Amino acid sequence: MKIKHLFLSVLAMASVAVACDKENQNSDKPSLKLDPATVEFEATAGTKTVKVDANQAWAIDGNDYDWVTLSQEEGDGAADVEITVLENTSAAARTANITFRCSIVKKTLKITQTGVGGGEPVGEGDGTKEKPYSASQAVKVAAALEKDAYTDSEVYVRGFITKIKEIDTGTYGNATFWISDDGTETTDPKPLYVFRIKDIDGAKFTDANKIKEGDDVVVYGKLQNYYGNTPQVSKGGNLVSVNGVEPEPPVVEEVTVTGLIVAVSAKGFLVKTDDGMKYVFDSSITPEVSVGDNVTVKGNATEHNGTPEIEKYTVKVNSTGNAVAHPEAVAITSDNIAAYNTLFSYVKTTGKLVISGNYYNIEITGANKTGSLAYAKDVDAGLNGKYVDVEGYFVGFTGSGNKYFNILYTNIVESAEQPVEPEKPVVEGEITLDIASIASSFTSTTVNGKAAISVTSNGVTLSVIKTGSTAPILPSEASNLVRFHQSNTMTIEVAGKKISSVVLTCPYADKCASFTVTSGDGGTGAADTSAKTVTWSGTAVDKFVCTADKQSRFSKITIIAK
């Protein structure tokens, strides 16, 4: 019996020893705790402490939040870590998630801070200034419209900015961004797209810091179901308030001028006063005045691309039929057009007139700029494609890179000599058409009774035809792009050649989309959004025909023709 008890005692001691060894082994396993795991702050700056309990060395995975600072970002064992946040001046709440790591163990510290508006989601309204639509309401209203349709009238919409795409403080002075009810990038409904709106009262944005992500904003404009899949506040709207504050409207200088009208366009006129020339221009007003009128104009002084203008004006005609004498004209040629900068001087030039829609351009031989008749009216369409002599007043440059030399013309006649332009041979192999260089040559036309745009250059005839719901649009001076809308048909012909490859080069990845080939053996133009190209190759055809799967925009087209 004694031997039996002794054996049991030894066995018990051995069991305790094994248990202790197991406990020691377990204590070597990484352990990490955060207390508390969630920290909440008011909008004001503040500091709170989080206890880190670890049995080994620890560190955070990184801090990507410029408004959060930690007293230490690594340690060995337990530590008290102070979390400091900056003041949140935006109306929306914000959240930071910071990961602590101890070997393979991870814990996340969630830091939240309210905004000055309490971070409360925007409630529903009726679209008035007093009760604006919420962003989610506006999304639903726009989404219910027909493809590309607009609301009948402008509405007010409130939301928190989730992301800013662009704030242009230059030529266009507009901003593009997204808003949602609570400042988060929700998916149902998705944030509302606010497209190229102006600052308060329709003024241009001049401060890139006027708005920022998280700001509580009210915007005003028409809603549109763009392309049938993008609810948006359309271009032409404006900012109303930021974080509940309506910015002071810009100071507007009201001016009054009296003088003799020496030139008139479809949208403006030039007045000769005792203080020099005054350019009266407003794209929303059609002038009801004539050369030789003595007028008094009251309006707002402004500037566009360096040219001083008077807009939002009223005009009183004091007398009519007065004699007008123009000064001696300065000859504008390829040698001096780029450096010329004397606003409102009287100039003359000779070049080929190219009429494309509402654009009347003068191609001056050898010049790196293009002459343009500013909002021309009453120009004989029979002069299109002919060399003309033009006189008028220089009213500044416009377009990307100041491409267009604008003339408020007073006289245009066919040149006595019409240079014979040599035939451009069709290039064997690769042919590239740069849309920027031929944009002004596009014309509006019809193909089989359907609206179309077309251009012929270097032996290539390119046409885009309305075969869906959206008519093709002439390339604009601002973008120099061809818009290939969904279901539009594009045809390409090369004189005396067969086409075996077509490549579209797109400026934007989201406007780089495939097309379906309906000529020859068919096939698909494959979109590569990373390379921003759409490429087709196949059996050579006399006439290449394809249909857009969705909207693309291209700045260049490259063709292989043999």
Beta strands, then each sheet from edge to edge (+ up, - down):
strand 1: 32-35
strand 2: 38-41
strand 3: 46-54
strand 4: 57-60
strand 5: 68-70
strand 6: 74-76
strand 7: 79-85
strand 8: 94-102
strand 9: 105-113
strand 10: 133-134
strand 11: 155-167
strand 12: 175-180
strand 13: 192-197
strand 14: 216-221
strand 15: 223-226
strand 16: 230-233
strand 17: 238-242
strand 18: 254-264
strand 19: 268-273
strand 20: 276-281
strand 21: 294-304
strand 22: 307-319
strand 23: 330-331
strand 24: 346-356
strand 25: 359-363
strand 26: 370-373
strand 27: 387-398
strand 28: 404-414
strand 29: 429-434
strand 30: 443-447
strand 31: 450-457
strand 32: 460-465
strand 33: 482-484
strand 34: 489-494
strand 35: 499-505
strand 36: 515-517
strand 37: 523-528
strand 38: 533-541
strand 39: 543-548
strand 40: 552-554
strand 41: 556-561
sheet 1: 1+ 3- 7+ 5-
sheet 2: 2+ 9+ 8- 4+ 6-
sheet 3: 10+ 11+ 12- 13+ 16+ 15-
sheet 4: 10+ 11+ 14- 17+
sheet 5: 20+ 19- 18+ 21- 22+
sheet 6: 23+ 24+ 25- 26+ 28+ 27-
sheet 7: 29+ 41- 35+ 38- 37+ 36- 39+ 34- 32+ 31- 30+
sheet 8: 33+ 40-
end
